[in-house]
Amino acid sequence: MPVKNLRTLVGLAFALTLAVPATASAITAEVARACDAAVAKAFPPRQIGNPAAGSAKGTGKDQREYFQKCVANNGKIDDMPADAPKDSKPAK
């Protein structure tokens, strides 16, 4: 009797594993290109022999987080300061 229950349990676990939908989705090439350009603009790469090129701001982790944020927003990054108004209407 325990072997039959074990077989049933394994079969049920296998069936449930196959029934789970895949949640991972690939990003499109356009989104990847737009986000790569945004990362390069926000964190310019350094050039060997040119100390004025590039910037020292941000780490690799910051760049990855920026890229992931860009991908999550479908290639659109909002770099407006937090204290800036969202609309362009002048205050009366």
PyMOL CGO cylinders between C-alpha atoms (Angstrom):
from pymol import cmd
from pymol.cgo import CYLINDER

trace = [
    CYLINDER, 0.00, 0.00, 0.00, 2.72, 2.64, 0.77, 0.3, 1, 1, 1, 1, 1, 1,
    CYLINDER, 2.72, 2.64, 0.77, 4.41, 2.06, -2.61, 0.3, 1, 1, 1, 1, 1, 1,
    CYLINDER, 4.41, 2.06, -2.61, 1.18, 2.78, -4.45, 0.3, 1, 1, 1, 1, 1, 1,
    CYLINDER, 1.18, 2.78, -4.45, 0.68, 6.00, -2.46, 0.3, 1, 1, 1, 1, 1, 1,
    CYLINDER, 0.68, 6.00, -2.46, 4.27, 7.05, -3.16, 0.3, 1, 1, 1, 1, 1, 1,
    CYLINDER, 4.27, 7.05, -3.16, 3.80, 6.39, -6.88, 0.3, 1, 1, 1, 1, 1, 1,
    CYLINDER, 3.80, 6.39, -6.88, 0.59, 8.39, -6.89, 0.3, 1, 1, 1, 1, 1, 1,
    CYLINDER, 0.59, 8.39, -6.89, 2.25, 11.24, -5.02, 0.3, 1, 1, 1, 1, 1, 1,
    CYLINDER, 2.25, 11.24, -5.02, 5.19, 11.34, -7.44, 0.3, 1, 1, 1, 1, 1, 1,
    CYLINDER, 5.19, 11.34, -7.44, 2.83, 11.26, -10.40, 0.3, 1, 1, 1, 1, 1, 1,
    CYLINDER, 2.83, 11.26, -10.40, 0.74, 14.07, -8.96, 0.3, 1, 1, 1, 1, 1, 1,
    CYLINDER, 0.74, 14.07, -8.96, 3.84, 16.18, -8.29, 0.3, 1, 1, 1, 1, 1, 1,
    CYLINDER, 3.84, 16.18, -8.29, 5.04, 15.58, -11.86, 0.3, 1, 1, 1, 1, 1, 1,
    CYLINDER, 5.04, 15.58, -11.86, 1.65, 16.57, -13.31, 0.3, 1, 1, 1, 1, 1, 1,
    CYLINDER, 1.65, 16.57, -13.31, 1.52, 19.75, -11.22, 0.3, 1, 1, 1, 1, 1, 1,
    CYLINDER, 1.52, 19.75, -11.22, 5.05, 20.67, -12.31, 0.3, 1, 1, 1, 1, 1, 1,
    CYLINDER, 5.05, 20.67, -12.31, 4.03, 20.44, -15.96, 0.3, 1, 1, 1, 1, 1, 1,
    CYLINDER, 4.03, 20.44, -15.96, 0.86, 22.44, -15.33, 0.3, 1, 1, 1, 1, 1, 1,
    CYLINDER, 0.86, 22.44, -15.33, 2.67, 25.49, -13.91, 0.3, 1, 1, 1, 1, 1, 1,
    CYLINDER, 2.67, 25.49, -13.91, 2.87, 28.21, -16.57, 0.3, 1, 1, 1, 1, 1, 1,
    CYLINDER, 2.87, 28.21, -16.57, 6.27, 29.65, -17.39, 0.3, 1, 1, 1, 1, 1, 1,
    CYLINDER, 6.27, 29.65, -17.39, 6.44, 33.23, -16.11, 0.3, 1, 1, 1, 1, 1, 1,
    CYLINDER, 6.44, 33.23, -16.11, 9.76, 34.22, -17.65, 0.3, 1, 1, 1, 1, 1, 1,
    CYLINDER, 9.76, 34.22, -17.65, 9.50, 36.32, -20.76, 0.3, 1, 1, 1, 1, 1, 1,
    CYLINDER, 9.50, 36.32, -20.76, 12.24, 37.57, -23.02, 0.3, 1, 1, 1, 1, 1, 1,
    CYLINDER, 12.24, 37.57, -23.02, 12.66, 41.26, -23.66, 0.3, 1, 1, 1, 1, 1, 1,
    CYLINDER, 12.66, 41.26, -23.66, 12.54, 42.52, -27.22, 0.3, 1, 1, 1, 1, 1, 1,
    CYLINDER, 12.54, 42.52, -27.22, 15.63, 43.68, -29.07, 0.3, 1, 1, 1, 1, 1, 1,
    CYLINDER, 15.63, 43.68, -29.07, 14.27, 47.23, -29.27, 0.3, 1, 1, 1, 1, 1, 1,
    CYLINDER, 14.27, 47.23, -29.27, 13.82, 47.45, -25.50, 0.3, 1, 1, 1, 1, 1, 1,
    CYLINDER, 13.82, 47.45, -25.50, 17.28, 46.00, -24.91, 0.3, 1, 1, 1, 1, 1, 1,
    CYLINDER, 17.28, 46.00, -24.91, 18.89, 48.49, -27.31, 0.3, 1, 1, 1, 1, 1, 1,
    CYLINDER, 18.89, 48.49, -27.31, 17.02, 51.44, -25.78, 0.3, 1, 1, 1, 1, 1, 1,
    CYLINDER, 17.02, 51.44, -25.78, 17.97, 50.40, -22.25, 0.3, 1, 1, 1, 1, 1, 1,
    CYLINDER, 17.97, 50.40, -22.25, 21.59, 49.76, -23.23, 0.3, 1, 1, 1, 1, 1, 1,
    CYLINDER, 21.59, 49.76, -23.23, 21.76, 53.27, -24.72, 0.3, 1, 1, 1, 1, 1, 1,
    CYLINDER, 21.76, 53.27, -24.72, 20.15, 54.73, -21.59, 0.3, 1, 1, 1, 1, 1, 1,
    CYLINDER, 20.15, 54.73, -21.59, 22.69, 52.96, -19.36, 0.3, 1, 1, 1, 1, 1, 1,
    CYLINDER, 22.69, 52.96, -19.36, 25.57, 54.20, -21.54, 0.3, 1, 1, 1, 1, 1, 1,
    CYLINDER, 25.57, 54.20, -21.54, 24.20, 57.74, -21.31, 0.3, 1, 1, 1, 1, 1, 1,
    CYLINDER, 24.20, 57.74, -21.31, 23.63, 57.61, -17.54, 0.3, 1, 1, 1, 1, 1, 1,
    CYLINDER, 23.63, 57.61, -17.54, 26.92, 55.79, -16.82, 0.3, 1, 1, 1, 1, 1, 1,
    CYLINDER, 26.92, 55.79, -16.82, 29.34, 56.73, -19.61, 0.3, 1, 1, 1, 1, 1, 1,
    CYLINDER, 29.34, 56.73, -19.61, 32.09, 54.14, -20.09, 0.3, 1, 1, 1, 1, 1, 1,
    CYLINDER, 32.09, 54.14, -20.09, 35.65, 55.04, -19.28, 0.3, 1, 1, 1, 1, 1, 1,
    CYLINDER, 35.65, 55.04, -19.28, 38.26, 55.16, -22.02, 0.3, 1, 1, 1, 1, 1, 1,
    CYLINDER, 38.26, 55.16, -22.02, 41.78, 53.94, -21.43, 0.3, 1, 1, 1, 1, 1, 1,
    CYLINDER, 41.78, 53.94, -21.43, 44.28, 56.78, -21.62, 0.3, 1, 1, 1, 1, 1, 1,
    CYLINDER, 44.28, 56.78, -21.62, 41.64, 59.52, -21.40, 0.3, 1, 1, 1, 1, 1, 1,
    CYLINDER, 41.64, 59.52, -21.40, 41.01, 60.51, -17.78, 0.3, 1, 1, 1, 1, 1, 1,
    CYLINDER, 41.01, 60.51, -17.78, 38.31, 63.00, -18.81, 0.3, 1, 1, 1, 1, 1, 1,
    CYLINDER, 38.31, 63.00, -18.81, 36.19, 60.34, -20.50, 0.3, 1, 1, 1, 1, 1, 1,
    CYLINDER, 36.19, 60.34, -20.50, 33.51, 58.57, -18.55, 0.3, 1, 1, 1, 1, 1, 1,
    CYLINDER, 33.51, 58.57, -18.55, 32.42, 59.09, -15.02, 0.3, 1, 1, 1, 1, 1, 1,
    CYLINDER, 32.42, 59.09, -15.02, 33.15, 57.55, -11.65, 0.3, 1, 1, 1, 1, 1, 1,
    CYLINDER, 33.15, 57.55, -11.65, 29.52, 57.62, -10.57, 0.3, 1, 1, 1, 1, 1, 1,
    CYLINDER, 29.52, 57.62, -10.57, 27.74, 54.36, -10.02, 0.3, 1, 1, 1, 1, 1, 1,
    CYLINDER, 27.74, 54.36, -10.02, 28.91, 50.81, -9.60, 0.3, 1, 1, 1, 1, 1, 1,
    CYLINDER, 28.91, 50.81, -9.60, 28.18, 47.75, -11.68, 0.3, 1, 1, 1, 1, 1, 1,
    CYLINDER, 28.18, 47.75, -11.68, 25.27, 47.00, -9.36, 0.3, 1, 1, 1, 1, 1, 1,
    CYLINDER, 25.27, 47.00, -9.36, 23.85, 50.48, -9.98, 0.3, 1, 1, 1, 1, 1, 1,
    CYLINDER, 23.85, 50.48, -9.98, 24.11, 49.96, -13.72, 0.3, 1, 1, 1, 1, 1, 1,
    CYLINDER, 24.11, 49.96, -13.72, 22.33, 46.58, -13.55, 0.3, 1, 1, 1, 1, 1, 1,
    CYLINDER, 22.33, 46.58, -13.55, 19.54, 48.05, -11.41, 0.3, 1, 1, 1, 1, 1, 1,
    CYLINDER, 19.54, 48.05, -11.41, 19.17, 50.95, -13.85, 0.3, 1, 1, 1, 1, 1, 1,
    CYLINDER, 19.17, 50.95, -13.85, 18.95, 48.50, -16.78, 0.3, 1, 1, 1, 1, 1, 1,
    CYLINDER, 18.95, 48.50, -16.78, 16.38, 46.34, -14.96, 0.3, 1, 1, 1, 1, 1, 1,
    CYLINDER, 16.38, 46.34, -14.96, 14.32, 49.43, -14.14, 0.3, 1, 1, 1, 1, 1, 1,
    CYLINDER, 14.32, 49.43, -14.14, 14.46, 50.42, -17.80, 0.3, 1, 1, 1, 1, 1, 1,
    CYLINDER, 14.46, 50.42, -17.80, 13.35, 46.95, -18.93, 0.3, 1, 1, 1, 1, 1, 1,
    CYLINDER, 13.35, 46.95, -18.93, 10.52, 46.97, -16.38, 0.3, 1, 1, 1, 1, 1, 1,
    CYLINDER, 10.52, 46.97, -16.38, 9.34, 50.31, -17.85, 0.3, 1, 1, 1, 1, 1, 1,
    CYLINDER, 9.34, 50.31, -17.85, 9.49, 48.95, -21.42, 0.3, 1, 1, 1, 1, 1, 1,
    CYLINDER, 9.49, 48.95, -21.42, 12.55, 50.99, -22.40, 0.3, 1, 1, 1, 1, 1, 1,
    CYLINDER, 12.55, 50.99, -22.40, 11.41, 54.28, -20.95, 0.3, 1, 1, 1, 1, 1, 1,
    CYLINDER, 11.41, 54.28, -20.95, 13.38, 55.87, -18.10, 0.3, 1, 1, 1, 1, 1, 1,
    CYLINDER, 13.38, 55.87, -18.10, 12.13, 58.85, -16.16, 0.3, 1, 1, 1, 1, 1, 1,
    CYLINDER, 12.13, 58.85, -16.16, 15.19, 60.78, -14.99, 0.3, 1, 1, 1, 1, 1, 1,
    CYLINDER, 15.19, 60.78, -14.99, 13.28, 63.77, -13.71, 0.3, 1, 1, 1, 1, 1, 1,
    CYLINDER, 13.28, 63.77, -13.71, 14.26, 64.95, -10.22, 0.3, 1, 1, 1, 1, 1, 1,
    CYLINDER, 14.26, 64.95, -10.22, 11.87, 63.99, -7.45, 0.3, 1, 1, 1, 1, 1, 1,
    CYLINDER, 11.87, 63.99, -7.45, 11.03, 67.62, -6.61, 0.3, 1, 1, 1, 1, 1, 1,
    CYLINDER, 11.03, 67.62, -6.61, 10.24, 68.59, -10.21, 0.3, 1, 1, 1, 1, 1, 1,
    CYLINDER, 10.24, 68.59, -10.21, 6.55, 68.82, -11.15, 0.3, 1, 1, 1, 1, 1, 1,
    CYLINDER, 6.55, 68.82, -11.15, 5.24, 66.03, -13.37, 0.3, 1, 1, 1, 1, 1, 1,
    CYLINDER, 5.24, 66.03, -13.37, 3.32, 68.31, -15.71, 0.3, 1, 1, 1, 1, 1, 1,
    CYLINDER, 3.32, 68.31, -15.71, 4.75, 71.20, -17.71, 0.3, 1, 1, 1, 1, 1, 1,
    CYLINDER, 4.75, 71.20, -17.71, 2.03, 73.68, -16.75, 0.3, 1, 1, 1, 1, 1, 1,
    CYLINDER, 2.03, 73.68, -16.75, 3.25, 76.78, -14.91, 0.3, 1, 1, 1, 1, 1, 1,
    CYLINDER, 3.25, 76.78, -14.91, 1.97, 77.26, -11.37, 0.3, 1, 1, 1, 1, 1, 1,
    CYLINDER, 1.97, 77.26, -11.37, -0.53, 80.11, -10.94, 0.3, 1, 1, 1, 1, 1, 1,
]
cmd.load_cgo(trace, "trace")
